[in-house]
Amino acid sequence: MDPPYNTDTSGFLYKNSFRHSSWLSMMDSRLNFVKSLLSEDGVFFCHIDENEYERLYLINRQLGLIDAGTIIWDKRNPMNGGSGIAIQHEYTTCFTKNAIAINKQNDNVLNILEYAKKIKDKYPTIDNVAKKEFSDWVTKNKTLTGGEQAYKYIDEEGRVYQSVSLRAPEPRTDKKFHEPLIHPVTGKPCAIPPNGFSRTPETLKKMMENGDILFGVDETTQPRQKAYLHAEAKKQITSVIQDAKKGKSQTTQLGIDFPYCHSTSLYNNLIGSASHEKNEIILDFFAGSGTSGHSVIELNRKDMGSRKYILIEQGEYAQSVTLSRLRKVIFSSNWKDGKALDCTSGSSHILKVMKLESYEDSLNNIKLVRQRQIEDLFNTTDKAEVANEYLINYMLESESKGSRLNTDNFKRPFDYEMDIAMDSAGSTERKNIDLVETFNYLIGLHVKSIESDIVRGYVRIEGTLPTGERTLILWRDCDKIGYEELNKYANRFDLYAKEKTFDVIYINGDHNLPTAFTVDEEDGEIVRSLKIRQIEPEFLNLMFAEEA
């Protein structure tokens, strides 16, 4: 995540000038959820600069996570003009739930290893023909860097390697580093590197036993080492990342005006290192301009992954910047001056946008109704004192009970509406509310399938609760599917669950479905009970449950 740096820099579209204590409070309320949301092999990255690094680090240490280290991002672009040293770096703190290695993602390395596997599968033995085919493919592959093309050799075991010198970087004075290796064919001592060997005789002996030493045709050639590519594939991400690319140029190409954002190349590096399985969920609850979502789309496009992203943003620019950017990147990967250069590089994509009810929306939908007996309290001699006591301690709870959530409207759940604030001036607009989706989140349902036919008046959902219970949820328009119609639909919707398909069934509105029935088994008739729950009370309990 990329929270406000709290630098009081002008130009940002969000508040970026808190007191340190306020910034800490704001961050603490968000970071407290991190541990519960992280998977067992999950990684939590948080970006910051020097202004709040120390305080951020201390908060992270309180999360009960493992400190995996801090990455220094060298932007290669010093900020000149200020006092003191020109700063050209920022930080990314990294924490994990368990002690795991965070390895670099190098698709080229993986592609080379994948091709080596094809060669091994193709040929019974890795002979000279197989070796040449592999070497030709590597050296002619234009997508590989020069360093990657050095790994053009494959041995009899199918291991990919390059040949590197065994010469010590500086002259060795100990005689043991100048002991010659014996050529396996001629039996004569081989030439010794000028500075001596970089390994001890014991290590060289083990390397020879493992076939990790390369000898020339005869003893006149210095022995060299096999440096295996699979070791490169497991290299950890380092504590310094150099990336001079600017995110502003990317948003400008998309035709989106946002003053500051990171480059996707930096995020590709970070997200790629934490998502080798290519199907992880990336959560960013300071979405900003949407760089993390943009990066996930790019990575999936590049390696055919199926990563998903969840972005959370409360700024007014969420629609005009964040969402607009994602839509454009999904449509095409090539943009200039706000126009797509092609429409063939788009991605198959489902983008769900949810707007959460705000505190102001809740207040706008409260209707206060005072009961007659309450009015009598205000006719006492201590009218002012009673009014003040009532206002503070009882009024909201007592007079707003009927408007917290009008469950009478659940009879037509697909037409449920609320007054939603449209601007800071207080104007509101009636908008539809998705009760179906809200309930899924309230009960923590892992959705398996959804069958929807609003015209006929129903939505049928199958899924699993956090308890592991198999669950069926039926939302219906009670005007279209009343008592008689529901009984007719019962078998169609599997509401009797005679095949033990479901453990729990939720239904909205009144019904007369039996909770116990007789079924035929091999041992005769048995009575089976069915756990049917009404949606309305469950919805209310969960919606207004007090936090523990």
C-alpha positions as CSV (number, residue, x, y, z in Angstrom):
1,M,0.0,0.0,0.0
2,D,1.0,3.6,-0.6
3,P,-0.4,5.8,2.2
4,P,0.0,9.6,2.5
5,Y,3.6,10.5,3.1
6,N,2.6,13.3,5.4
7,T,5.0,15.7,3.8
8,D,2.7,18.8,3.5
9,T,3.6,18.9,-0.2
10,S,1.1,20.9,-2.3
11,G,-0.6,19.4,-5.3
12,F,-1.9,16.2,-3.9
13,L,-5.6,15.3,-4.4
14,Y,-5.8,14.0,-0.8
15,K,-4.9,15.2,2.6
16,N,-1.2,14.9,3.1
17,S,-0.4,17.1,6.1
18,F,-1.4,15.5,9.4
19,R,0.1,16.0,12.8
20,H,2.4,13.0,13.5
21,S,-0.1,11.8,16.1
22,S,-3.0,12.0,13.8
23,W,-1.1,10.3,11.0
24,L,-0.2,7.5,13.4
25,S,-3.8,7.1,14.5
26,M,-5.0,7.0,10.9
27,M,-2.4,4.4,10.0
28,D,-3.0,2.3,13.1
29,S,-6.7,1.9,12.4
30,R,-6.0,0.5,9.0
31,L,-2.9,-1.6,9.7
32,N,-4.7,-3.5,12.5
33,F,-6.5,-5.5,9.9
34,V,-3.4,-6.5,8.0
35,K,-2.4,-9.7,9.9
36,S,-5.9,-11.2,9.7
37,L,-6.1,-10.6,5.9
38,L,-2.6,-11.9,5.1
39,S,-2.4,-15.5,3.8
40,E,0.2,-17.8,5.4
41,D,2.7,-17.0,2.6
42,G,1.4,-13.5,2.1
43,V,3.6,-10.4,2.0
44,F,2.7,-6.9,3.2
45,F,4.5,-4.0,1.4
46,C,4.1,-0.4,2.6
47,H,5.7,2.5,0.8
48,I,6.9,5.7,2.6
49,D,9.6,8.3,2.5
50,E,12.0,9.5,5.2
51,N,9.4,11.8,6.8
52,E,7.3,9.0,8.5
53,Y,9.6,6.0,8.0
54,E,10.5,5.6,11.6
55,R,6.9,5.8,12.9
56,L,5.6,3.5,10.2
57,Y,8.3,0.9,11.0
58,L,7.3,1.0,14.7
59,I,3.6,0.6,13.9
60,N,4.5,-2.4,11.6
61,R,6.5,-4.0,14.4
62,Q,3.4,-4.0,16.6
63,L,1.3,-6.0,14.1
64,G,2.8,-9.3,15.3
65,L,4.3,-9.9,11.8
66,I,7.8,-10.9,10.8
67,D,10.1,-8.1,9.7
68,A,11.3,-9.3,6.3
69,G,13.4,-6.2,5.7
70,T,13.2,-2.7,4.1
71,I,13.7,-2.0,0.4
72,I,15.3,1.2,-0.6
73,W,13.9,2.5,-3.9
74,D,16.6,4.5,-5.7
75,K,14.7,6.8,-8.0
76,R,17.9,7.9,-9.8
77,N,16.5,11.4,-9.7
78,P,17.8,13.6,-6.7
79,M,15.5,16.3,-5.4
80,N,17.8,19.3,-5.7
81,G,17.1,22.8,-4.5
82,G,16.4,22.1,-0.8
83,S,18.7,22.3,2.2
84,G,21.0,19.5,3.2
85,I,21.5,16.4,1.1
86,A,19.5,15.9,-2.2
87,I,17.3,12.9,-1.5
88,Q,16.7,10.4,-4.3
89,H,15.3,7.4,-2.5
90,E,12.2,6.2,-0.7
91,Y,11.4,3.1,1.4
92,T,9.2,0.1,1.2
93,T,8.8,-1.8,4.4
94,C,8.1,-5.5,4.0
95,F,6.4,-7.8,6.6
96,T,5.2,-11.4,6.4
97,K,3.1,-13.7,8.5
98,N,5.7,-16.5,8.4
99,A,9.4,-16.6,7.7
100,I,9.6,-17.0,3.9
101,A,12.0,-16.0,1.2
102,I,10.8,-13.3,-1.1
103,N,12.2,-14.2,-4.5
104,K,12.6,-12.1,-7.6
105,Q,10.2,-12.9,-10.4
106,N,12.2,-13.3,-13.7
107,D,9.9,-14.6,-16.5
108,N,12.9,-14.9,-18.9
109,V,14.6,-17.3,-16.5
110,L,11.5,-19.3,-16.1
111,N,11.1,-19.4,-19.9
112,I,14.6,-20.7,-20.4
113,L,14.1,-23.4,-17.7
114,E,10.8,-24.4,-19.4
115,Y,12.5,-24.7,-22.8
116,A,15.2,-26.9,-21.2
117,K,12.5,-29.2,-19.9
118,K,11.0,-29.5,-23.4
119,I,14.5,-30.5,-24.7
120,K,14.9,-33.1,-21.9
121,D,11.4,-34.5,-22.7
122,K,12.1,-34.5,-26.5
123,Y,15.5,-36.3,-26.5
124,P,16.2,-39.7,-24.7
125,T,19.6,-38.4,-23.8
126,I,21.0,-34.9,-23.9
127,D,23.6,-35.3,-26.7
128,N,25.4,-32.8,-28.9
129,V,22.3,-32.4,-31.1
130,A,20.1,-31.5,-28.2
131,K,22.7,-29.2,-26.7
132,K,23.0,-27.3,-30.0
133,E,19.3,-26.9,-30.4
134,F,19.1,-25.5,-26.9
135,S,22.0,-23.2,-27.4
136,D,20.7,-21.9,-30.7
137,W,17.3,-21.1,-29.1
138,V,18.9,-19.1,-26.3
139,T,21.3,-17.1,-28.4
140,K,18.7,-16.2,-31.0
141,N,16.0,-15.3,-28.5
142,K,15.7,-11.5,-28.7
143,T,13.7,-11.2,-25.5
144,L,16.6,-12.3,-23.4
145,T,19.3,-9.9,-22.0
146,G,23.0,-10.5,-22.6
147,G,23.4,-11.9,-19.1
148,E,20.5,-14.3,-19.6
149,Q,21.9,-15.4,-23.0
150,A,25.1,-16.5,-21.3
151,Y,23.0,-19.4,-19.9
152,K,23.2,-21.2,-23.3
153,Y,24.5,-24.6,-22.1
154,I,22.6,-27.6,-21.0
155,D,24.2,-30.7,-19.4
156,E,23.4,-34.3,-19.6
157,E,21.1,-34.0,-16.6
158,G,19.1,-31.2,-18.3
159,R,20.5,-28.5,-16.0
160,V,21.0,-25.1,-17.6
161,Y,24.3,-23.3,-16.8
162,Q,26.9,-20.8,-17.9
163,S,30.6,-21.0,-17.7
164,V,32.3,-18.7,-15.1
165,S,35.8,-18.3,-14.0
166,L,37.2,-19.8,-10.8
167,R,39.8,-17.1,-10.5
168,A,39.9,-15.3,-7.1
169,P,39.1,-11.6,-7.3
170,E,42.4,-10.7,-5.5
171,P,45.7,-12.5,-5.2
172,R,45.6,-15.4,-2.7
173,T,48.7,-15.7,-0.4
174,D,47.7,-19.1,1.1
175,K,49.3,-21.9,-0.9
176,K,46.2,-24.1,-0.7
177,F,44.4,-21.8,-3.2
178,H,47.2,-22.5,-5.7
179,E,46.9,-26.3,-5.7
180,P,46.2,-27.5,-9.2
181,L,43.2,-29.6,-10.2
182,I,43.9,-32.9,-12.0
183,H,42.5,-33.2,-15.5
184,P,40.1,-36.2,-15.6
185,V,41.3,-37.4,-19.0
186,T,45.0,-36.6,-19.2
187,G,45.6,-37.1,-15.5
188,K,48.0,-34.1,-15.5
189,P,47.7,-30.9,-13.3
190,C,45.6,-28.2,-14.9
191,A,46.6,-24.5,-15.3
192,I,46.0,-22.4,-12.2
193,P,44.3,-19.0,-12.3
194,P,46.8,-16.1,-11.8
195,N,45.3,-15.1,-8.5
196,G,44.7,-18.6,-7.4
197,F,41.3,-20.3,-7.0
198,S,38.3,-18.6,-5.4
199,R,37.4,-21.8,-3.6
200,T,39.2,-23.9,-1.0
201,P,40.5,-27.4,-2.1
202,E,37.7,-29.1,-0.1
203,T,35.0,-27.1,-1.9
204,L,36.6,-27.7,-5.3
205,K,36.7,-31.4,-4.6
206,K,33.0,-31.5,-3.8
207,M,32.3,-29.5,-6.9
208,M,34.2,-32.1,-9.0
209,E,32.3,-34.9,-7.4
210,N,29.0,-33.1,-8.3
211,G,30.1,-32.5,-11.9
212,D,30.2,-28.7,-11.3
213,I,33.7,-28.2,-12.8
214,L,34.2,-27.6,-16.5
215,F,37.6,-28.9,-17.9
216,G,39.1,-28.1,-21.2
217,V,40.3,-30.6,-23.9
218,D,43.5,-31.0,-21.9
219,E,45.3,-29.6,-18.9
220,T,46.5,-26.4,-20.5
221,T,43.0,-24.8,-20.1
222,Q,42.0,-23.4,-16.7
223,P,39.1,-25.2,-15.1
224,R,35.9,-23.2,-14.9
225,Q,32.7,-23.4,-12.9
226,K,29.1,-24.3,-13.9
227,A,26.8,-21.5,-12.6
228,Y,23.3,-23.0,-12.8
229,L,20.3,-21.0,-13.9
230,H,18.0,-22.6,-11.4
231,A,19.9,-20.8,-8.6
232,E,19.2,-17.5,-10.4
233,A,15.4,-18.3,-10.4
234,K,15.5,-18.6,-6.6
235,K,17.4,-15.3,-6.0
236,Q,15.8,-13.1,-3.3
237,I,14.7,-9.6,-4.0
238,T,17.4,-7.2,-2.8
239,S,17.2,-4.4,-0.4
240,V,17.9,-1.8,-3.2
241,I,15.8,-1.4,-6.3
242,Q,16.9,1.1,-8.9
243,D,14.0,2.4,-11.0
244,A,14.0,5.9,-12.6
245,K,10.7,5.5,-14.4
246,K,7.9,8.0,-13.4
247,G,4.3,7.0,-13.0
248,K,3.2,10.5,-14.0
249,S,4.2,9.9,-17.6
250,Q,1.9,6.8,-17.7
251,T,-1.1,8.6,-16.4
252,T,-0.5,11.4,-18.9
253,Q,-0.4,8.9,-21.8
254,L,-3.8,7.6,-20.5
255,G,-5.2,11.2,-20.5
256,I,-5.5,11.2,-16.7
257,D,-4.4,14.1,-14.6
258,F,-3.0,13.0,-11.3
259,P,-0.1,14.9,-9.7
260,Y,2.0,12.0,-8.4
261,C,2.0,8.3,-8.6
262,H,4.6,5.4,-8.8
263,S,5.6,3.6,-11.9
264,T,4.1,0.2,-12.7
265,S,7.6,-1.1,-13.3
266,L,8.3,-0.7,-9.6
267,Y,5.1,-2.3,-8.6
268,N,5.6,-5.1,-11.1
269,N,8.8,-5.9,-9.3
270,L,7.2,-5.9,-5.8
271,I,4.0,-7.7,-6.7
272,G,5.7,-10.1,-9.0
273,S,8.1,-11.1,-6.2
274,A,5.2,-11.9,-3.9
275,S,2.9,-13.7,-6.4
276,H,4.8,-16.5,-8.1
277,E,1.7,-18.7,-8.2
278,K,0.1,-16.1,-10.5
279,N,-3.4,-16.5,-8.9
280,E,-3.0,-14.4,-5.7
281,I,-5.2,-11.6,-4.5
282,I,-3.6,-8.2,-4.2
283,L,-5.2,-5.8,-1.7
284,D,-4.4,-2.1,-1.7
285,F,-6.4,0.1,0.7
286,F,-4.7,3.3,-0.4
287,A,-5.4,2.8,-4.1
288,G,-4.7,6.4,-5.1
289,S,-4.5,6.6,-8.9
290,G,-4.8,2.8,-9.2
291,T,-1.1,1.9,-9.9
292,S,-1.4,-1.4,-8.1
293,G,-4.4,-2.5,-10.1
294,H,-2.7,-1.3,-13.3
295,S,0.4,-3.4,-12.3
296,V,-1.7,-6.6,-11.7
297,I,-3.3,-6.2,-15.2
298,E,0.1,-5.8,-16.8
299,L,1.5,-8.9,-15.0
300,N,-1.5,-11.0,-15.9
301,R,-1.2,-9.9,-19.5
302,K,2.5,-10.7,-19.5
303,D,2.5,-14.2,-17.9
304,M,-1.2,-15.2,-18.5
305,G,-1.7,-15.1,-14.7
306,S,-5.1,-14.9,-13.0
307,R,-4.2,-12.6,-10.1
308,K,-7.1,-10.5,-8.7
309,Y,-6.9,-7.1,-7.1
310,I,-9.1,-5.3,-4.5
311,L,-8.6,-1.5,-4.5
312,I,-10.1,0.8,-1.8
313,E,-10.2,4.5,-2.3
314,Q,-12.3,7.2,-0.5
315,G,-11.2,10.2,-2.4
316,E,-13.5,12.0,-4.8
317,Y,-11.1,11.1,-7.7
318,A,-12.0,7.4,-7.2
319,Q,-14.3,7.5,-10.2
320,S,-12.6,10.1,-12.4
321,V,-9.0,8.8,-11.9
322,T,-8.8,5.4,-10.3
323,L,-11.7,3.7,-12.1
324,S,-11.0,5.5,-15.4
325,R,-7.4,4.4,-15.4
326,L,-8.3,0.7,-14.8
327,R,-11.0,0.8,-17.6
328,K,-8.5,2.2,-20.1
329,V,-5.7,-0.2,-19.2
330,I,-8.1,-3.1,-19.5
331,F,-9.2,-1.9,-23.0
332,S,-5.6,-1.4,-24.3
333,S,-2.0,-1.5,-23.2
334,N,-0.9,1.2,-25.6
335,W,-2.0,4.8,-25.1
336,K,-0.9,8.3,-26.1
337,D,-2.5,11.6,-25.2
338,G,-5.6,9.9,-23.9
339,K,-6.2,7.8,-27.0
340,A,-5.7,4.1,-27.5
341,L,-3.1,3.3,-30.2
342,D,-4.6,-0.2,-30.7
343,C,-7.6,-2.2,-29.5
344,T,-6.1,-5.6,-29.9
345,S,-4.0,-5.7,-26.7
346,G,-7.0,-5.6,-24.3
347,S,-7.7,-8.1,-21.5
348,S,-10.7,-10.3,-20.8
349,H,-11.7,-8.8,-17.5
350,I,-14.5,-8.4,-15.0
351,L,-14.3,-5.2,-13.0
352,K,-16.8,-4.9,-10.1
353,V,-17.3,-1.5,-8.6
354,M,-18.9,-1.1,-5.1
355,K,-19.7,2.1,-3.4
356,L,-20.0,1.7,0.4
357,E,-22.7,3.5,2.4
358,S,-21.1,6.4,4.1
359,Y,-21.7,7.9,7.6
360,E,-23.5,10.8,6.0
361,D,-25.7,8.3,4.0
362,S,-26.7,6.6,7.3
363,L,-27.7,9.9,8.8
364,N,-29.7,10.9,5.7
365,N,-31.8,7.8,6.1
366,I,-32.6,8.1,9.8
367,K,-36.2,9.1,10.4
368,L,-36.9,10.1,14.0
369,V,-40.4,9.2,15.3
370,R,-41.2,10.2,18.9
371,Q,-43.8,8.1,20.8
372,R,-46.6,9.9,22.6
373,Q,-45.5,8.8,26.1
374,I,-42.1,10.3,25.5
375,E,-43.8,13.7,25.0
376,D,-45.1,13.6,28.5
377,L,-41.5,13.7,29.8
378,F,-41.1,17.2,28.4
379,N,-44.1,18.5,30.4
380,T,-42.2,18.2,33.7
381,T,-40.9,21.1,35.7
382,D,-37.2,20.2,34.8
383,K,-38.0,20.4,31.1
384,A,-34.5,21.6,30.0
385,E,-32.6,19.0,32.1
386,V,-34.8,16.2,30.9
387,A,-34.5,17.3,27.3
388,N,-30.8,17.4,27.5
389,E,-30.6,13.9,29.2
390,Y,-32.9,12.4,26.7
391,L,-31.1,13.9,23.7
392,I,-27.7,12.6,24.8
393,N,-28.7,9.1,26.0
394,Y,-31.9,8.0,24.5
395,M,-33.2,9.9,21.5
396,L,-31.2,8.2,18.7
397,E,-31.7,4.7,20.0
398,S,-35.4,5.2,20.8
399,E,-36.7,7.3,17.9
400,S,-34.6,5.9,15.0
401,K,-35.4,2.2,15.6
402,G,-37.8,2.0,12.8
403,S,-35.5,3.5,10.2
404,R,-32.2,1.7,10.9
405,L,-33.1,-0.8,8.2
406,N,-36.7,-1.1,6.9
407,T,-37.1,-4.8,6.6
408,D,-40.6,-4.4,5.2
409,N,-38.9,-3.4,2.0
410,F,-37.1,-6.8,1.9
411,K,-40.3,-8.2,0.4
412,R,-39.1,-6.5,-2.8
413,P,-35.3,-6.7,-2.3
414,F,-34.4,-5.8,-5.9
415,D,-36.1,-2.4,-5.6
416,Y,-34.5,-1.4,-2.2
417,E,-33.5,2.3,-2.2
418,M,-31.7,4.8,0.1
419,D,-31.0,8.5,0.0
420,I,-27.3,8.8,-1.1
421,A,-25.3,12.1,-0.6
422,M,-24.2,13.5,-3.9
423,D,-22.0,16.3,-2.7
424,S,-20.8,18.1,0.4
425,A,-23.6,20.6,0.2
426,G,-26.1,18.0,1.4
427,S,-28.0,17.2,-1.7
428,T,-29.2,13.6,-1.9
429,E,-30.5,11.2,-4.6
430,R,-32.5,8.0,-4.3
431,K,-30.3,5.1,-5.4
432,N,-30.8,1.3,-5.5
433,I,-29.0,-0.7,-2.9
434,D,-27.6,-4.2,-3.6
435,L,-29.0,-6.2,-0.6
436,V,-28.0,-9.5,-2.2
437,E,-24.3,-8.6,-2.4
438,T,-24.4,-6.9,1.0
439,F,-25.8,-10.0,2.7
440,N,-23.1,-12.2,1.1
441,Y,-20.5,-10.0,2.7
442,L,-22.2,-9.8,6.1
443,I,-22.3,-13.6,6.5
444,G,-18.9,-14.1,4.9
445,L,-20.2,-16.3,2.1
446,H,-17.7,-17.8,-0.4
447,V,-19.9,-17.7,-3.5
448,K,-19.9,-20.8,-5.7
449,S,-22.7,-19.9,-8.1
450,I,-25.4,-17.3,-8.7
451,E,-28.6,-17.8,-10.7
452,S,-30.5,-14.6,-11.3
453,D,-33.8,-13.9,-12.9
454,I,-35.1,-10.5,-11.7
455,V,-38.0,-10.6,-14.2
456,R,-39.4,-13.7,-12.6
457,G,-38.4,-12.4,-9.2
458,Y,-35.6,-14.4,-7.7
459,V,-31.8,-14.7,-7.1
460,R,-30.5,-18.0,-6.0
461,I,-27.0,-18.3,-4.6
462,E,-24.9,-21.3,-3.5
463,G,-21.8,-21.0,-1.4
464,T,-19.9,-21.9,1.8
465,L,-19.9,-20.1,5.1
466,P,-16.7,-19.5,7.1
467,T,-17.9,-22.4,9.3
468,G,-17.7,-24.7,6.3
469,E,-21.5,-25.1,6.1
470,R,-22.8,-25.5,2.5
471,T,-25.3,-22.7,2.1
472,L,-28.2,-21.8,-0.2
473,I,-29.6,-18.3,-0.3
474,L,-32.9,-17.5,-2.0
475,W,-33.9,-13.8,-2.5
476,R,-37.4,-13.4,-4.0
477,D,-39.8,-10.7,-4.9
478,C,-42.6,-11.7,-2.5
479,D,-45.2,-10.1,-4.8
480,K,-44.1,-12.5,-7.6
481,I,-43.2,-15.5,-5.5
482,G,-45.6,-15.8,-2.6
483,Y,-46.5,-18.8,-0.5
484,E,-48.1,-20.9,-3.3
485,E,-45.4,-20.0,-5.9
486,L,-42.6,-20.7,-3.3
487,N,-44.0,-24.2,-2.7
488,K,-44.1,-24.8,-6.4
489,Y,-40.5,-23.6,-6.8
490,A,-39.3,-25.6,-3.7
491,N,-38.0,-28.6,-5.6
492,R,-36.7,-26.4,-8.5
493,F,-34.7,-24.4,-6.0
494,D,-33.7,-27.5,-3.9
495,L,-35.2,-25.9,-0.8
496,Y,-35.9,-29.3,0.7
497,A,-32.3,-30.3,0.2
498,K,-33.4,-34.0,0.1
499,E,-30.0,-34.9,-1.4
500,K,-28.2,-33.4,1.6
501,T,-26.9,-30.7,-0.7
502,F,-27.0,-27.9,1.8
503,D,-26.5,-27.4,5.6
504,V,-28.2,-24.0,5.8
505,I,-30.8,-22.3,3.7
506,Y,-31.6,-18.5,3.9
507,I,-34.9,-17.1,2.6
508,N,-36.4,-13.6,2.7
509,G,-40.0,-13.0,3.6
510,D,-42.6,-15.1,5.3
511,H,-42.9,-18.7,4.2
512,N,-44.4,-22.0,5.3
513,L,-41.6,-24.4,4.2
514,P,-41.2,-27.4,6.6
515,T,-38.1,-27.6,8.7
516,A,-38.5,-31.4,9.1
517,F,-39.6,-34.0,6.6
518,T,-39.5,-37.7,5.9
519,V,-37.2,-39.3,3.3
520,D,-36.7,-42.8,2.1
521,E,-33.4,-44.4,2.9
522,E,-32.1,-48.0,2.5
523,D,-33.0,-48.6,6.2
524,G,-36.5,-47.2,5.8
525,E,-38.1,-43.8,6.3
526,I,-36.2,-41.3,8.4
527,V,-37.0,-37.8,9.6
528,R,-34.5,-35.2,8.5
529,S,-34.4,-31.6,9.9
530,L,-33.5,-28.6,7.8
531,K,-31.8,-25.5,9.0
532,I,-33.8,-22.7,7.4
533,R,-33.0,-19.2,8.5
534,Q,-34.9,-16.0,7.7
535,I,-32.7,-13.3,6.1
536,E,-34.2,-10.2,7.7
537,P,-33.3,-10.8,11.4
538,E,-29.9,-12.2,10.4
539,F,-29.3,-9.1,8.2
540,L,-30.2,-6.7,11.1
541,N,-28.1,-8.5,13.7
542,L,-25.0,-8.5,11.5
543,M,-25.5,-5.0,10.1
544,F,-25.8,-3.4,13.5
545,A,-23.7,-5.8,15.6
546,E,-21.4,-4.0,18.0
547,E,-17.7,-4.6,17.6
548,A,-16.2,-6.9,20.1
